[in-house]
């Protein structure tokens, strides 16, 4: 993703969220203003009390009344401070939660190519660290802004009203503070972006290491990844230390300047009190106001810091939110996505005797980054047929299957499902027709049962009541029953992240059961049994052959024994059709399929003879 410029324009994206909580923000700001006004009133009571005491003509009752007023005002300050924190900070946290949810929802809608270009660690950093910075900018940053504008403005007005001459000399250092704030803000923005990018890289390194921990350990490369992480960690530390050094200079310097204002007031005000031009109470009140002015000035620094951080982080989030899915529903004839002819077409097919081709491919060409992957592919798969796909690694097998479901977008008119261009199908409806058991057998950190019923539609996922029979059936089809019997908790056994606690074959069969339970119009087995022994694979395929009469099955495999169930077999080579026909036709043709069949038959024979020798 490209880097965006630091700009307050990024906050436009938050307007809908702020509008949703505008009442809470308004109430919180009112409470904040009341608290600031109450705090500003306290020095006036001090002024009255000291002037009364210094004059010598006062009664204890008068001092007690003033003290009670001050106690009441301080109680108001405490209660008001609770309210503005509740409304402002509470709203900022709710917005953060809603924004995180919207970001997650948007990420699930982005297409496959987006995740090829962006690393998961970076996306996680934006979803956590950057959103925290956004929350601070619309929470404490907003508070610091109002304190700076209202409190600092009110204090300056009051001290000029009380004694303009003393106030005029005392604020001489303040223009320097304004200049520092402007410089500080621009520097913070740049350094914080560097810090966030360093955090993203560290997150990427961490996620990558632990996702491939088995590979790390098997190659004894822990030391190498520890070094890489240490380098990323050092980069993040240095980026943060640059910010720390900036803060370490700015805030003490602001405190120094604020102290100079008090020093000037002591010199000028003290002389005026001696000369009788100012009362002692007024001087104490002025001291108090100048001390109170320190926070708005420091708050201005906090405000600039948090708003700049929020702008940088929101810019990084907006980069994602402004990214449109490269594959999305096509809206035609003034219809909303998901509405119209695709649903009616499938219903008519399901309820009629006419059987249009399940899949039609016409001159399909597809490229990745100008590199041709599929070239002039044309074939027809009738409903209920089994299609086998074979080819060398990189031949384009998985790419071809992905075009059926628009995980990759084929050219218009090149791929049709039930006589309708896949680009005219609503994505949800099209993909619901397919149940896929992919190569990588990805499992979630949950029970085996929950991993299997994951593919069911929402209304059917109330395991165990409504899904029990379907679950048992899917387990039987995948020949997973004996394995579950050996587990202490059976189908309720928890699997580790990505199925770490299961063997390769168990993971593949669990993923296959997840596809079987959907009972979809199309079943795609993408090299799903590479880690399963031949005997178990034959058992699974025989069960599927009997179970899926009248529905279409697509099998990608390197095993001839697997593809023998197919009505037709497509052999791909460098994205082109090398052979196409029934298993018997391809055996007789003497081409790639025939040679693979002979080679695998020889391998199987040698293995059998070897086992006989071993067994004596």
N, C-alpha and C positions, 0 to 999 in steps of 0.2 A: 504494500500500500504506500502511496506517496505521502510525503511529509506535508502537513498543512502548516500555514503560517499561524503564529500566535495572535489571536484576535478575539475581542469581546463578541464578535459576530457569532462565535461558536455557541454562545448562550441562547441564541434564538431557538435552538433545538429544545431548550428547557421550558419555553413559554407554555406549552400545553400542560406540562406537569405543574408548573407554578400556578397556572390558572385554576387547576383542580383543587389546590390547597390555598387559594387566595384568601379565604376567610380566616383560616388559621394564621396565615402570615400577617394579615392586617391586625388581628387581635394581638399577636405576639409583638408586632412593632408598636402598637399603642401601649402595651405593657412596658416595653423597653423605653419608650419616651417618658412614661410616667416615672419609671425608676430613675432615669437620668435627671428629670426635673426635680425629683425628691432629693437626690444626692446634691444637686446644685443649691437647694434651699438650705441645707444644713449649715454651711459657712455663715449664712445671714443670721442664724440664731446664735452662732458663736460670736459674731460681731456685736450683736445687741447685748449679749451677756457680758462680754469683756468691757464694753463701753460703760455698762451699768456698774460693774465692779470697780473700774478705774476711776469713775466719777465719785465713788464713795457714798453716793446717795441711792441705796437700793435696799429692798427687803428680800429676805430669804424666800418668801412666797413667790416672788417674781422669778427668781432663779429656778425654783422647783418647777414652776409652770413651763419655763423654757426647756428644762430638762425633759419633762414629760412630752412636750411637743417633739423634741428630737428623738425620744424613744419611739414614739408613734410613727414618725417618718422613717426611721430605720426599720421598723417592723413592716411598713409599707414597701420599702426597698427590698426586703427579704422575700416577701410574698410575691411582689411583682417580678423579681428575678426568677423565682420558680416558674411563674406563668410564662414569661417570654422564652425560657429554655424549653418548657413543655411544648409550646406551640411552634416555635421556630426550629429548634433542634429536632423535635418530633416529626415535623413536616419534612425536613431535609432527609431524615432517615427513611421515611415512607417513600419519598421520591427516589432515593437511592435504590430501595428494594424494587420499586416499579420499573425503574430504568434498567436494573439488572435483569429483571424478568423479560422486558421487551428486547433487550440485547440478546438474551439467550434464545428467545423465540425467533428473532431475526436470523441468528446464526444457524438455526435448524432449517431455515428456508433457503439459505444460500447453496449454490450448486457445488458439485464435486470439484470443479476447477478452482474454486476459491480456496479450498483446503489444500490444494496442491501448491498454491503460491504463498500461503500464510501458515506459520508454525503454531502449534497448539499452545506452547508455552507463552508466546506473545499474546494470543487471544485470551488466555487465562489471566495474564497480568493486566490486560485492559479491563477484564470483567471484575477484577477485585481491587487492585491498587489504584487504577485510574478512577474508578467509581467512588472510592474513598475520598480522593482529592476533590471530585465534583461535589460530594456531600459537604465537605468542609467549606467550599466556596459559597454554597447557598445556605449554609448554616452560620458558622462563626464568622465567615467573611462578610455576610450581610449585617450581622450584629456590629462588627468593627466599623463598617461603613456608616451606619446610623449613629454610632457613638462619636465617630470623627466629625460628621456633618453637624449633628444636633448639639452634642455636648461641648465640643470645642468651640463651635459658633456661639453658643449661649454663654460660655465662660468668658470669651473675649468681649462680648457685648457688656456683660456685667462689670468686668474689671475696668472697662473704659468709662462706664457710667459712674462707678464709685470714685475713680481717680484717673482721669485720662492721662495726666502727665507721667505718673509712675508706670501706668500700663504701656504707654508709648515706648518708653525706654526698655521695659522688660521684654517686649516681644521682638526686639531687634534680631535675636538669633533664629527666630522661627522661619523666615524665608529660606534659610539654609536647610531646615528640615524638609521643606517642600521640595527643594531641588534633589535632596538625597532620596526622598520617596520615589520620585520619578525615575532616577537612575537605578535605584534598587529594584523597582518593578521590572524593568526591561532585562536586567541581569538575571533575576530569579526565573523568568520565563524560559530563557535559553538553558540555564543550568538544570532546571527541573526536567525539561524535555530530555536532556542527556541522561539524567538520573533514571527517568522512567524507561528509556530505551535500554539502559544497562540492566534494569530490573527484568525487563522482558527477555533479554538474552540469557540472564541467569535462570529464569523460569524455564526457558526452552531447554537449556542444558540439563536441568534437574529432571524435567519430564522425559526427555529423551533417554537419560541414563536409567531411570527406574522402569521405564516401559520396556527396555531391552536388557534388564538385569541378568537374565539367563545367559545372554550372549556375552555380557561383560564378564561374568564369572567363569564361563566355559573357556574364554581366551585369557583368563587371568589378567585382565586389563583394568582392574580396580584402580591401580596407581595412576593410570593414564587419565581416567575420568575424574579422579580426585584432583589431579593437577588442572584439568580443564575447568572444573567447577571452581577451584581456588582462584584461577585467573579471572573468571567471570565475577566471582565474589569480590575480588580486589577492584575490578573495574567499577562495580556498583558502589563499593565503599568510597573509592576516590571521587566518584560523581557526587555522592552525598556529602563527602568532606568539603567539596567545593562550595556546596550550599551552606554547610556549617560555618565555614570561614566567613562567608558573606554575612550570615546572621550574627556571627561573633563580633563583627565590626559594627554592623548597623545598629543593633539595639543598644549596646553600651554607649555608642556615640549619640544616639537620640537622648539617652538618659543624661549624658554630659551636657548637652545643649539645654535640656529641661532644667538641669541644676544651675546653669548660667542664668536662666531667667529668674530663678529664686535669688541668686546672689545679687543680681542687679536690683531686684525689688528690695532686698535688705539695705543696700546702699542708698538707693533713692528714697524708698519709703521711710527708712529710719530717720533720714534728715528731715523729711516732711513732717513726721510725727513730732520730732524735737522742735521744729519751727511752728507747730500747732496747725499745719495745713492738712493733717490727716489724723484721725483718731486711732488709738491703739487697736480697737476692735476692727477697724477697716483694714489695718495692716495685717492682722492675723487672718482675716477673711481672704485678703489678697494672697497671702502665703498658701492658704488652703486651696484656693482656686488654681494657683499655678501648679501645686502638687497634683491636683486632680487633672490638670491638662496633660500630664505625662502619659496617662493611659490612652486618651484619644490620639496622641502623636504616635505612641507605640502601636496602637490599634490600626493606625493608617498603614504602618509597615506590615502588620499582620494581614490587613485587608488586601494590600497589593500582592503580597506573597500568596495568599489563598486564592485570590481571583486569577492571578497568573497561572498558578498550578491547576486550578479548575479549568481555565481556558485551554491549557496544553492537554490535559487529560480528556476534556470533552471533545477536543479536536481529534484525538486518537480514537475515541469512541464513535464520533460522527463519521469517521472514515469507514467504519464497519456499517453503521446504520444507513449511510448513503450509498452503500454498495448494493446494486440490484442483482438478484439472481440471474445468471446467464440463461437459465432454463426456467421458464414459468408458463403459466396457462396462457393460451392464446385466446383473446376475447374477440369474437367475430359476430357479425349480425346483431349487434347491440345486446349480446347475451353476456351474463356474468359467467366467470369461470365455474365449471361444474354444472352448468345448466344447459340443457338442450340435447342435440342430436346424438351424442355419444352414449348417454344413458339409455335413450329410447332404442338406439341401434342394438345395444347389447341385450336389452330386454326382448326385442323382437327375435334376435338370434336364438336366445335361450328358449323361447316359447314357440318356435316354428320348426318345420322339418327341413327348411333350406339351410345349407351348411356352407357359408362363404369361407374362404381360406382363413385360418387362424392368424397366420402371419404371411405377408407378401413383401418381398424385398425386390426393388427394381433399380438397378444401376446405382447401388449404394456406394458412395465414396466418402471417406472420412480422413481427416488429417489432424495431427497434434502439432501445433507450432510449425506449420508448413511441411511437416513430415508425414507422408502418406502412410496410413495404417490399414485402411480398407480401400479396395479399388475395384469398381465395377462388379459388385456382388449382386446377384439376382437369384432368387429361389422362392419357392412357395411351400409353406407348411400347412397342411390341412388339419382341421380340428380333430383331435384324438390321436394324431400321429406322435411318434417319438422321433426326435431329431437328434442325431449324434454329431458332435463337432470335435474334430481332431486337428492337430497341427503342432509344429515346433513352437518352442517358447518365443513369444513376440510375434506370432503369426497373425494376431488380431482377434483371437477367439473371444476373450472377455469383452473387448471393445464392441464386437458385433452384438453380443447379448445386451450390453448396456444401452445400445440404441433402441432396443425394443421397448424399454421402460423409460426412455428419455433421461437416463442418468447421464448420457451424452446426447447432444441434440443432432440428429441426422438431418441432412438436407430435406427440404419440403418435398413430400410425395415419394420419398425413397423407401420408407418403411410404413407399412399399413398393418393394423391389427383389426381383424374383422371388417376388412374393406374400408376402414377409416384411417386416414393419416394420423400417425401417433401425435403429431403436433396439434391436431384438433381435439384430441382427448384431454379432458381435465387431468392434471397430473395425479391427483389423488385416486381418481377412478381407474386410470390406466395402471398405476402401480399396484392397486389393490387386486388386479387380475393376476399378478405374478407373485409367486412365493419363491424365494431365492435362498439356496444354501451355498454361500460363497466359499472361495478358496480358504480365506483366513480364519473361518470358524470363530468369529468374534463372540465371546460370551461376556455377560455382565456379572458384576459382583453380587450375586443373588443365589437363590436355590436353583437346582436343576429344573424343577417344575416351573418356577417363575420364568426361567430362561426359555422354556419351551412354549408356554402360553403367551409369551411376549407378543407374538405375531397376530394374535386374535384381535378382532375389533373390540372397542372399549366396552360395549354392552355385554360381551361374553367373557370378560376377564375376572369374574368374581369366583376365582378358584377358592375352595374345591367344588362348590355346589354345581355350577352350570358347566364347568369345563372338565370335570373328572373323567367322563367317558371319552371325550375327545383326547384328553391327555394320555390316558391308558392306551388308546388306539395308536397315537403317534409314537409312543414309547415302543410298542410292539412292532410297528412298521420299521423303526430305526434299529431294531434288535438291541435295545438298550436295557431290557428287563433284567438279564442276568447280571449285568454290571451294577445296576441299582440294588440288587439283592445283596451284593457284597459290601454296600455302603451302610454304615450304622443307621443313618437317617433316611435311606432310600432316596426317593425323588425329592425329598426336602433337604438333601445335603447341600450345604453352602459351597459354592465354588469360589476360588480365589479370583483376583482381578484377571480379566481376559481368560478365565478358565484355567488358571495356573495349576490347580490341584488335580486336574484331569489329564489323562494321557491324550496323545494326539488323536487316536481313534475315537476315544470317548467324546472329545470335544467336537469332532466332525459329526458324530452321530447325534449328539445333542443339538447341534446347529441344524442338522437335517430334520430332526423331529420338529424343530421350530417351524420349518418350512412345510412339513407334512400336515401339521395340525391346522394350517390355514385352509387346506382343501381347496386351493385356488384353481382358476381356469388353466393357468400355466404354472408348471413346476420347472424351475431351473436348478440343475445340479452342476455347479461350476467346479469340477475336479474335487467333488465333495468327499470321495472315499479313498483318497491317495494314501491315507494312514490306516486304512481298514483292510484286514486280511481278505483274501479272495472268497473264502467260504462265507464270511459274514456279508460281504458285498453282494454275492449271488443271492443270499437269503433276502436281503433288503430289496433288491431289484425285482425278484420274483413276486414279493408282496406288493410292490408298487405296480407291477404289470397287471395284477388282478384288481387292485384297488382303483386305478386311474383309467378305467375304460371310458372312452369318449372324451377325455381331456388331454391336453397337449403337454408333453414332457420334453425338455431339452437337456441333454447330457453333454457336458464338456469333459473329456477324459483323454489320457494317453493310453489307457488300457483297451486293447481290442476286446477282451472278455467283458468289459463294461458296455461297449458300444454295440455288441451283438444284439442287444434288445431293440436297437433303433430301427425304424422303418427305412430311414435314409440317413446317410452319413455325409457330412460336409467336411472336406479336408482343405484347410487353408495353408497357404505358404506365402509369406511376405505380403499378407493382406489380399491375396488373390485366391480364387477358387482353383485348387489344384485337382481335386476329384469330387464328384458328387454322385451318389447312387446308393442302392441297398447294400448291406454287408456282403451278400453273395456276389453281386455285380463287381464290387471293388476288389474282392478276393481274386476273382477271375481276371481282373484288369491288369494285375501285376504291377501296380503302381506303389505309391507310398504306403497306403493302407495294407496292401498285400505283404509288402516287405516287413512292416511292423508286426503283422500277425505271425509271420514266419519266425521273426526274431524272438517275439515273446513266447511263442510255442516252444522254441528251442531252449529259452531260459527256463521255462516251466519244467521241461523234460530233464534238463541238467540238474535242476534243483531236486526233482523227485528222485533221480538216480543217486544224487549225493546223500539224500536222507536215507535211502535204502542201504547204502554202504555204511553210514554212521550207525544205523540201527542193527547192523550185522547181517 
